[in-house]
Amino acid sequence: MKIRNIKGAPEAIGPYSHAIQTGNLVFCSGQTPLDPATMQLVGKTIGEQTERVLENLTIVLNGLGLSLQSVVKTTVFLKSMDDFQGMNDVYAQKFGNHRPARSTIAIRQNPLDAMVEIECIAEITV
């Protein structure tokens, strides 16, 4: 098992790493809409926040030589299911024709009170 912390990704706000690699799988910690340069939440709409979250996940994946096309499963945490369609529109655009397995869960609140957080599992193919 290898701990992976990626330069350029938002710093962890707790005692965890950006990702853990075990075998050919990478388990990425949940990303929120933090601007990596300022460590401030960005975006006032679900679309803007989802865009930033997926950009942050892409930074982590790219740091491991992967991309969103390497993702096999995501878990989406929404503050409100009313935001499902707005999140889904950006999510579909970013993933294109790639359709990883996904769960979407409504939560009361996350540590930064973001509208959305997304974690993923990706596969390293040789």
TAUR-V78143 format. One record per backbone hydrogen bond with DSSP energy under -1.0 kcal/mol. CO is the residue of the C=O (numbers start at 1). NH is the residue of the N-H. E is the energy in kcal/mol with one decimal. If there is no record, write none. Layout:
CO/NH/E
CO/NH/E
This chain:
2/21/-3.0
4/19/-1.9
6/9/-1.6
14/16/-2.1
18/29/-2.6
19/4/-3.1
20/27/-2.8
21/2/-2.9
22/25/-2.1
24/124/-3.4
25/22/-2.6
26/122/-2.8
27/20/-1.8
28/120/-1.1
31/118/-1.9
32/34/-2.2
33/42/-2.5
35/39/-3.2
40/35/-2.6
45/49/-2.4
46/50/-2.7
47/51/-2.3
48/52/-1.9
49/53/-2.4
50/54/-2.5
51/55/-1.8
52/56/-2.5
53/57/-2.4
54/58/-2.0
55/59/-2.1
56/60/-2.0
57/61/-2.9
58/62/-3.3
59/63/-2.0
61/64/-1.4
61/66/-3.0
62/65/-2.0
67/70/-2.1
68/71/-1.3
70/123/-2.5
72/101/-1.9
73/121/-2.6
74/103/-1.6
75/119/-2.3
76/105/-3.2
77/117/-1.7
78/107/-2.9
80/83/-1.9
81/84/-1.6
83/87/-2.5
84/88/-3.0
85/89/-2.4
86/90/-1.4
87/91/-2.8
88/92/-2.8
89/93/-1.8
90/94/-2.7
91/95/-2.5
92/96/-1.4
95/98/-1.9
101/74/-2.1
103/76/-3.0
105/78/-2.9
110/113/-1.6
115/79/-2.5
117/77/-3.2
118/31/-2.6
119/75/-2.2
120/28/-3.1
121/72/-3.0
121/73/-1.6
122/26/-2.8
